[in-house]
C-alpha cells in the first residue's frame, strides 16, 4: 500500500484526455452580439454588482505594486500588464465615470469602456488570473482583487466573451448538468467497475444518507484512483453515505466562466438533492473550486441557509484522523514528501492542518515549500486556466515557480488534493521533463487503511 502515482492505464487515459482538452475550443459556437450590446451587458453587470464595499475597494488602491509581487504570472514573466490590480481597470473606469464622488471631473479625462477594451482585457481576467487570492491576502488596503476579477468575468460572460474552452464546458454543464461527457450512465458504469474492484457494493442513489459524496468528471474519466479511494475510505469508516446520479458533479463551470445562471443551476441541483436525502454533510472531491462554490456561495445561489455542512475531502479525512476515527498504516521508511495546498481549499477555505494530520498519520515526512500554507503558490492552472490553450505558456511559467519551490524540499513525491492541480502538474512535468511523482491524498489514504 505505498505511493501511487499514475499507472500505465492512467497514463494512456491522460494522453487521450489531454488531447480532448486541447480540442475543446474547436467545439465552440461563435456568440453573435453587436459591440454595443457587449458594452451594455458588461456595464449592466458592473452596475448590479457595485455596492458600497466595492466602491471603497476601488477607491483605496494606493498603487504600491505589492500585489504584483504576490502574483505568479507577474513573477514568471516580469510583465507589468499582469499586475493583479490592473486586471480591474475596466470596472474602475466604469465606477469613476458613473458613480465616484468626483465623476463630473473623471468624465473629462477617463475614457468610456468600448468593446475593444473588453476584448483586450478578456485574456487578462481569464488566462492570467487563477483567482488564487494571494494578491488579495497581501494587499495592504485589503482589496479583494480575486473576488473583483470574478465580477469582471461575469461582465465578460454577459458580453459573450467567455474563452472558447470555458464556454464549451459551461454550455455543456448548463444543458446536461455534466462535464467531460461524464453522464449518469458513465458514472454508474464506473461505480460498477469500482464495486467489483473493491469487493463491495458502492452505494448509489440511497434514499437516505448522512453523507452525500460528490465526484467530478475529471475523477470519473481520468483520476479513477481518487474516485475508488473515496469509496474505499467511506466504506471503511462505516457511516451511511451515497453517491447520487441526480447530483454528483462538483465542478462548477458557471463559477469558472462567470456565467451566473449556470453557477446557480449547478449548485441548486446539489443542494436540493442533499436536502431530499436528508444529508447532514456534503463532501466535495479533490477539486479546488468545488468547495468554495458550495461552501461560500451555495447559500447565496439558492437564497437560503443550507441545512447541512460542506467539507472538502481532505478536510474530512483530516478531521477523521484527528478525532481518532480513521487509523492509517504508517509508511515504514519515512518517505519525504512535499504538499501542495489547493488555493481555494487552503488560502480561501482555511484547511491547512487537516491534510498535514493525514500525512503525519501515514508516517510521511513533510518538507514544506518555502512559500507554504496561506502564502502557498498556486499551481498556475486554477479557475479554469488549466483548460485555456492560449494560456499554456503563462501556465508553464507559474508551474516553474511552484515546481522550483517543490524541488528545494528534496521531496520524493508531491501530494495534492485537487484534480485540476494534479492535471496541471502532470502537464507541466511533461513539458519541463520533470519526473517527481504526483500523488492524490485520497488515493494514498485509501491504499494505507489500518485493519
Secondary structure by P-SEA (a helix, b strand, c coil): cccccccaaaaaaaaaaaaaaaaccccccbbbbcaaaaaaaaaaaaaaaccaaaaaaaaccccccccccccccccccccccccccccaaaaaaaaaaccccaaaaaaaccccccaaaaaaaccccccccccccccccccccccaaaaaaaaaaaaaaaaccccaaaaaaaaaaaaccccccccaaaaaaaaaaaaaaaccccccccccccbbbbbcccccccaaaaaaaaaaaaaaaccccccccccccccccccccccaaaaaaaaaaaaaaaaaacccbbbbccccccccccccccccccccccccccccaaaaaaaaaaaccbbbbccccbbbbbbbccccccccccccaaaaaaaaaacbbbbbccccccccccccccccccccccaaaaaaaaaaaaaaaaaaacccbbbbccaaaaaaaaaaaaaaccbbbbbbaaaaaaacccc
